């Protein structure tokens, strides 16, 4: 990758920073603690992500729910979001999960774990590390010249 392509990517990331921060705030605010940890599961977060992906250009989203009687509705959400590329020969897969573990002892947190806190260039909140994978697509794909054929 050339220096100019690197510069283009970082400029695009800087442009999208306000959007990324707002997205992180929304995602962190959704409790998706897994049902085995007495949580509501990840349905609400998955639906939010699918809505966001449609807004940014993913026209085709296919659901593949997994049966699970321990969660409300009896199914855990799984989906594939497809975004056409320049060719059909290569594919980029981004695989992540949306369920999280309980935040633990509330006295160990300096703030509400379901409210994003921004300190310097870092965002703190429950599941912030996982959510960054969702943002990868938004930062990377708008710069198609940087992805090799």
Residue frames relative to the residue before (quaternion, step in Angstrom):
aa qw qx qy qz dx dy dz
X 1.0000 0.0000 0.0000 0.0000 0.00 0.00 0.00
X 0.4278 -0.7232 0.4860 0.2404 3.55 -0.89 0.92
X 0.6493 -0.5003 0.3982 0.4118 3.55 -1.31 0.29
X 0.6309 0.5363 -0.3315 0.4522 3.59 1.04 -0.75
X 0.6546 0.4970 -0.3132 0.4758 3.60 1.02 -0.77
X 0.6118 0.5296 -0.3439 0.4764 3.59 1.04 -0.73
X 0.6533 0.5164 -0.3079 0.4601 3.56 0.91 -0.94
X 0.6456 0.5268 -0.3132 0.4556 3.59 0.97 -0.88
X 0.6466 0.5135 -0.3175 0.4663 3.59 0.96 -0.83
X 0.7014 0.4653 -0.2823 0.4602 3.59 0.80 -0.97
X 0.6100 0.5281 -0.3526 0.4740 3.60 1.09 -0.59
X 0.6538 0.5058 -0.3114 0.4687 3.58 0.99 -0.82
X 0.6227 0.5259 -0.3340 0.4735 3.59 1.02 -0.77
X 0.6495 0.5109 -0.3195 0.4637 3.59 0.93 -0.85
X 0.6420 0.5240 -0.3206 0.4587 3.60 1.01 -0.79
X 0.7415 0.4236 -0.2154 0.4736 3.57 0.99 -0.85
X 0.3999 0.7536 -0.4604 0.2456 3.59 1.23 -0.12
X 0.6660 0.4818 -0.3449 0.4531 3.68 0.77 -0.78
X 0.6453 0.5104 -0.3208 0.4693 3.61 0.99 -0.79
X 0.6514 0.5195 -0.3135 0.4556 3.58 0.96 -0.87
X 0.6496 0.5100 -0.3214 0.4632 3.58 0.95 -0.81
X 0.6584 0.4989 -0.3144 0.4676 3.60 0.92 -0.84
X 0.6353 0.5197 -0.3274 0.4681 3.58 0.99 -0.81
X 0.6469 0.5172 -0.3179 0.4614 3.59 0.91 -0.89
X 0.6305 0.5375 -0.3380 0.4465 3.60 0.94 -0.83
X 0.6787 0.4891 -0.2911 0.4642 3.57 0.91 -0.92
X 0.6907 0.4896 -0.2878 0.4477 3.58 0.88 -0.92
X 0.6438 0.5178 -0.3235 0.4613 3.58 0.98 -0.80
X 0.6547 0.5453 -0.3073 0.4238 3.59 1.07 -0.76
X 0.6508 0.5055 -0.3229 0.4655 3.62 1.19 -0.35
X 0.3249 -0.7438 0.5566 0.1772 3.55 -0.61 1.17
X 0.0643 0.8031 -0.5883 0.0693 3.58 -0.59 1.12
X 0.1498 0.7887 -0.5712 0.1709 3.56 1.01 0.83
X 0.5178 -0.6796 0.4371 0.2810 3.56 -0.87 1.01
X 0.6195 -0.5901 0.3763 0.3556 3.59 -1.14 0.63
X 0.6158 0.5461 -0.3617 0.4379 3.63 1.08 -0.51
X 0.6972 0.3822 -0.2519 0.5516 3.55 1.33 -0.25
X 0.5780 -0.6345 0.3382 0.3860 3.56 1.24 0.66
X 0.4758 0.6641 -0.4459 0.3657 3.56 1.09 0.67
X 0.6565 -0.5432 0.3628 0.3771 3.56 -1.30 0.16
X 0.5086 -0.6164 0.4470 0.4019 3.59 1.20 -0.30
X 0.5998 -0.6384 0.3966 0.2745 3.51 -1.34 0.10
X 0.3232 0.7854 -0.4871 0.2035 3.61 1.21 0.16
X 0.6730 0.4987 -0.3130 0.4476 3.60 0.80 -0.96
X 0.6736 0.4849 -0.3029 0.4684 3.60 0.92 -0.86
X 0.6413 0.5221 -0.3293 0.4557 3.60 0.96 -0.81
X 0.6517 0.5066 -0.3169 0.4670 3.60 0.96 -0.82
X 0.6288 0.5249 -0.3306 0.4689 3.58 1.02 -0.77
X 0.6644 0.5058 -0.3020 0.4599 3.58 0.92 -0.92
X 0.6505 0.5083 -0.3253 0.4611 3.60 0.92 -0.84
X 0.6347 0.5187 -0.3310 0.4675 3.60 0.95 -0.78
X 0.6519 0.5081 -0.3062 0.4724 3.58 0.95 -0.89
X 0.6647 0.5112 -0.3139 0.4453 3.59 0.85 -0.93
X 0.6229 0.5220 -0.3400 0.4732 3.61 1.03 -0.70
X 0.6575 0.5296 -0.3054 0.4404 3.58 0.98 -0.86
X 0.7489 0.3786 -0.2185 0.4980 3.59 1.09 -0.63
X 0.7768 -0.4362 0.1790 0.4175 3.57 1.17 0.49
X 0.5349 0.5922 -0.4351 0.4169 3.59 1.19 0.05
X 0.1740 -0.8311 0.5232 0.0728 3.56 -0.19 1.27
X 0.7701 0.3075 -0.1630 0.5346 3.60 1.10 -0.59
X 0.0768 0.7683 -0.6279 0.0980 3.55 -0.62 1.20
X 0.1220 -0.8000 0.5870 0.0244 3.55 -0.73 1.12
X 0.2908 -0.7687 0.5514 0.1435 3.56 -0.83 1.05
X 0.0227 -0.7653 0.6431 -0.0108 3.53 -1.13 0.84
X 0.0456 -0.8450 0.5323 0.0241 3.61 0.51 1.14
X 0.2962 -0.7330 0.5890 0.1675 3.52 -1.19 0.70
X 0.4604 -0.6872 0.4812 0.2903 3.61 -0.76 0.97
X 0.1843 0.7536 -0.6139 0.1456 3.56 -0.94 0.93
X 0.2590 -0.8132 0.5061 0.1246 3.58 -0.29 1.25
X 0.5770 0.5993 -0.3849 0.3998 3.60 1.23 -0.10
X 0.7038 0.4148 -0.2569 0.5164 3.60 1.25 -0.15
X 0.6030 -0.5498 0.4284 0.3879 3.57 -1.15 0.61
X 0.7718 0.2966 -0.2448 0.5064 3.58 -0.84 0.96
X 0.4081 -0.7698 0.4214 0.2514 3.58 1.27 -0.23
X 0.7416 0.3294 -0.2201 0.5413 3.61 1.24 0.19
X 0.2872 -0.7136 0.6122 0.1832 3.53 -1.20 0.68
X 0.4462 -0.7287 0.4497 0.2603 3.59 -0.81 0.92
X 0.0600 0.7206 -0.6895 0.0420 3.49 -1.17 0.83
X 0.1023 0.8079 -0.5764 0.0683 3.58 -0.94 0.75
X 0.2605 -0.7067 0.6329 0.1793 3.48 -1.38 0.35
X 0.1338 -0.7670 0.6242 0.0649 3.55 -0.89 0.97
X 0.1674 -0.8133 0.5550 0.0499 3.55 -0.67 1.13
X 0.0381 -0.7625 0.6459 0.0014 3.53 -1.01 0.90
X 0.3959 -0.7368 0.4869 0.2518 3.61 -0.47 1.13
X 0.2571 -0.7633 0.5778 0.1322 3.53 -1.07 0.83
X 0.7405 -0.3939 0.2970 0.4565 3.53 -1.28 -0.32
X 0.7881 0.1133 -0.0582 0.6022 3.58 1.15 -0.60
X 0.4592 -0.6525 0.5196 0.3056 3.56 -1.30 0.21
X 0.5258 0.6859 -0.3761 0.3340 3.60 1.29 -0.10
X 0.7868 0.2294 -0.1070 0.5629 3.58 1.11 -0.61
X 0.1302 -0.7859 0.6021 0.0535 3.53 -1.19 0.65
X 0.1939 -0.7319 0.6390 0.1358 3.53 -1.19 0.62
X 0.1240 -0.7879 0.6018 0.0412 3.57 -0.69 1.12
X 0.0707 -0.7402 0.6670 0.0473 3.53 -1.02 0.88
X 0.0410 -0.8159 0.5756 -0.0351 3.55 -0.46 1.22
X 0.1304 0.7822 -0.5971 0.1209 3.55 -0.82 0.99
X 0.3017 -0.7159 0.5819 0.2405 3.55 -1.27 -0.17
X 0.3486 -0.7652 0.5105 0.1797 3.54 -1.20 0.50
X 0.5704 0.5589 -0.4178 0.4333 3.60 1.17 -0.13
X 0.1734 -0.7835 0.5929 0.0676 3.52 -1.15 0.70
X 0.5099 -0.5980 0.5060 0.3555 3.55 -1.32 0.20
X 0.6363 -0.5163 0.3814 0.4279 3.60 -1.18 0.36
X 0.5668 -0.6380 0.3997 0.3345 3.59 -1.06 0.66
X 0.4933 -0.6854 0.4225 0.3291 3.59 1.23 -0.17
X 0.8134 -0.2474 0.2067 0.4843 3.52 -1.29 -0.51
X 0.3913 -0.7559 0.4699 0.2337 3.61 -0.49 1.15
X 0.6036 0.5675 -0.3694 0.4209 3.60 1.14 -0.45
X 0.6131 0.5544 -0.3424 0.4467 3.60 1.24 -0.31
X 0.6350 0.5034 -0.3250 0.4875 3.59 1.27 -0.30
X 0.3810 -0.7097 0.5470 0.2281 3.55 -1.13 0.70
X 0.7731 0.1324 -0.0785 0.6154 3.56 1.32 -0.14
X 0.6853 -0.4259 0.3669 0.4631 3.56 -1.31 0.00
X 0.4235 -0.7332 0.4608 0.2658 3.65 -0.62 1.03
X 0.7020 0.4294 -0.2670 0.5015 3.59 1.22 -0.36
X 0.6281 0.4315 -0.3635 0.5360 3.54 1.19 0.62
X 0.4064 -0.7265 0.4993 0.2403 3.56 -0.65 1.13
X 0.1115 -0.7606 0.6379 0.0466 3.52 -1.03 0.90
X 0.1805 -0.7844 0.5878 0.0818 3.55 -0.79 1.03
X 0.0417 0.7670 -0.6364 0.0699 3.53 -0.83 1.12
X 0.8074 -0.0399 -0.0249 0.5882 3.53 -0.40 1.22
X 0.7498 -0.3374 0.2661 0.5031 3.57 -0.73 -1.03
X 0.5915 0.5479 -0.3747 0.4578 3.60 1.17 0.57
X 0.2304 -0.7351 0.6223 0.1392 3.53 -1.25 0.65
X 0.1380 -0.7892 0.5964 0.0495 3.55 -0.84 1.05
X 0.3857 0.6811 -0.5599 0.2718 3.54 -1.07 0.82
X 0.6640 -0.5023 0.3655 0.4163 3.55 -1.25 0.41
X 0.8619 0.1063 -0.1227 0.4804 3.57 -0.88 1.04
X 0.2887 0.7802 -0.5166 0.2026 3.63 1.11 0.35
X 0.6308 0.5445 -0.3452 0.4318 3.63 1.02 -0.69
X 0.6676 0.5039 -0.3028 0.4569 3.58 0.98 -0.84
X 0.6586 0.5493 -0.3099 0.4104 3.55 0.90 -0.95
X 0.5790 0.6060 -0.3896 0.3817 3.60 1.03 -0.63
X 0.5889 0.5737 -0.3759 0.4276 3.62 1.11 -0.53
X 0.6142 0.5394 -0.3471 0.4597 3.58 1.06 -0.69
X 0.6710 0.5146 -0.2938 0.4456 3.55 1.01 -0.80
X 0.4949 0.6871 -0.4246 0.3205 3.60 1.15 -0.52
X 0.6593 0.5175 -0.3160 0.4446 3.57 0.84 -0.95
X 0.6741 0.5151 -0.3081 0.4305 3.56 0.83 -0.94
X 0.6993 0.4535 -0.2750 0.4792 3.59 1.04 -0.69
X 0.7382 0.4686 -0.2446 0.4191 3.57 0.84 -0.95
X 0.7510 0.4752 -0.2547 0.3812 3.57 0.56 -1.13
X 0.6000 0.5608 -0.4006 0.4062 3.66 1.01 -0.40
X 0.6929 0.3961 -0.2719 0.5376 3.62 1.26 -0.10
X 0.0807 -0.8720 0.4783 0.0660 3.61 0.61 1.09
X 0.6058 0.5703 -0.3837 0.4008 3.63 1.03 -0.53
X 0.6434 0.5422 -0.3310 0.4271 3.60 1.18 -0.34
X 0.6419 0.4803 -0.3320 0.4970 3.60 1.26 -0.15
X 0.3972 -0.7432 0.4751 0.2534 3.62 -0.55 1.08
X 0.5227 -0.6248 0.4854 0.3176 3.57 -1.21 0.61
